[in-house]
Amino acid sequence: MTNVQTPHIKPNGVEIAETILLPGDPLRAKFIAETFLENPVCFNEVRGMLGYTGTYKGKKISVMGTGMGPGSIGIYTYELIHFFGVKNLIRIGTCGSLQENVKLYDIILGMASSTNTNYLHQYNIPGQLSLPASFELLTKAHNIGLEKGAKMHVGNILCSDIFYNADKDAMKNWMKMGVLGVEMESTALYANAIAAGVNALTILTVSDSLVTGEETTPEERQTAFTKMMEIALELA
Ligand code: HPA
């Protein structure tokens, strides 16, 4: 399997682990590999979408950037699952809070992904498909988070195609329906995983609030990110 290449991932013989952490930012993937993994080896540089494989507490794990939006994460996760045999895909990202009680730096476990993208049209579902996270990864992450004293919320998240929305009320009805936070990748990740019978989970740190308008600084995000990272790494 290690000699496989795809248009977007060329590992040159470096193995990709069955469990992979997926930040949006490829430089974040590099940071995670260099900070938390033992013996990290780079497996991808195509389009600067850096990926690494190493070990964490003796277990093999990979980490790779996904880029932003369903289209980008859709490509990478499809190739990881179908060409490289990846079985557990854990997105670690940031989101905007859609609820008053979901505060900056809180962690959200995306139990389900709602969306405004057209990504799901390819499956020709005669209705609205709901997209759950892997129950196994979700419960495991929740238990690890509880042990670490993380402030977590578990529920529905919104995967949006649009960051700068022309409609200033676009989030209003998602908020009313109890959606916890907005990000831009979970639907494509969950759909690809479900269609292939593998496991996926989205773990998010709240980086801004669409309720209060508050934002975090990059330095503050780093600290909050570490807690989320620790949960994700323990899933390996
Ligand atoms: N919208 C979409 N994605 C995001 C946001 C947001 O406000 N914050 C972090 N990721």
Residues whose N, C-alpha, C, O or C-beta is under 5 A from the ligand:
A	BS01	HPA	T94 C95 G96 F163 V182 E183 M184 S207
